[in-house]
Amino acid sequence: MLHLLLNLDRSQYEPVLFCHADHGLARLRSGAEKHDIPVRIVPRLQGRPAVSLTAARIREVVDAITGAPALLRVLRSERPDIFHAHLNWPLACRWGLLTAAAAHVPAITATVHLFPPLPNTSVSRPQYRVLSRVVRRFMTVSAGMARRLETELSVPRHRIRVVRNAVPVPAPVEPSVEAATRVAIAGPGNPDSPIVLTVARLTPQKGLVYLLDAAAAIPEAIFAIAGDGPNRDALQKQAGSLGIARRVRFLGNREDVPALLAACNIFVLPSLWEGLPLAVLEAMAAGKPIISTRIEGIAEVLGEGECGILVPPGNSTALAEVIANVLRDASLANRLASAARARAAIDFSPQRMAAQVGAVYEEMLEEPRARRQLAS
């Protein structure tokens, strides 16, 4: 979101960031404010995916009813031409989108970043139908997600646009920083041990249980996992039971991912499902050989052996074989790394992403003008 805000054509658009007061959004808020983008703190109107009319679901509706008027007042004060929501699943921000419609925002759009296994119940189906009418354009971060919106949620194809995520090509990491990071990860007694890096939330979606099973078959490598989440304790126990705890580094949340990428030999992300993970794009931009899973989004970006090696999701044996092969074959690793960096610079720049989003904005704004011209 910050890359989009910073790269929109400011001669055409005046972005305003609406977000919650959550601590996890502090970097987004400060990044926007640093670049003179107004920030408006709005109430959280969204709960968990709705499966049935449970007590939690009823509380969510009550929270939305009490919080929506505050958002409505802010929207009426700002009078935006465009309301752009970013969704971590297709029904996220549904109350915010409905409130934008109630505020008569002329153009409403939403980017769907993830498409997890969805409830399809008598409660959720009407919500999908209502949102598909409220949202003038859906943007998805992969072509696979666009197909699912069309086939599973019946969103008309002409109202879906694919706009992939983006990351900037990073500045080179100082050799001294890279060396110090390698020592910090591998330890002073293992200066030549290959480092396999994963950057991910520690949740079942990321398939890290299969990564640890694969690690047990590659005794020469150090496995570093940057990130945190609810599965951390279980993963640490799994590493202990596999006898690999001394070779697996749980790094927690890190602010120095560019240095971690510079220090590693291979980047691995064994996800079971994804939208288009920024971690993979960051590894591409850093020029690292990448191993990931053959799932929508990731497969579209890496190709079959072009910018990375793909394995079936949930297959630790195949994952171990490919990691070992790339560690042994320096020419293969170099070819993958070079191709990944070149593709990231060309196809996944923030400027390109912002231009594509701007084109969707203009498309939505042109439709009422065209209707008025036809009517006249």
Summary of the structure (lengths in Angstrom):
residues: 376
radius of gyration: 22.2
end to end distance: 38.8
largest distance: 78.8
contacts: 1219
relative contact order: 0.11
helix: 50%
strand: 14%
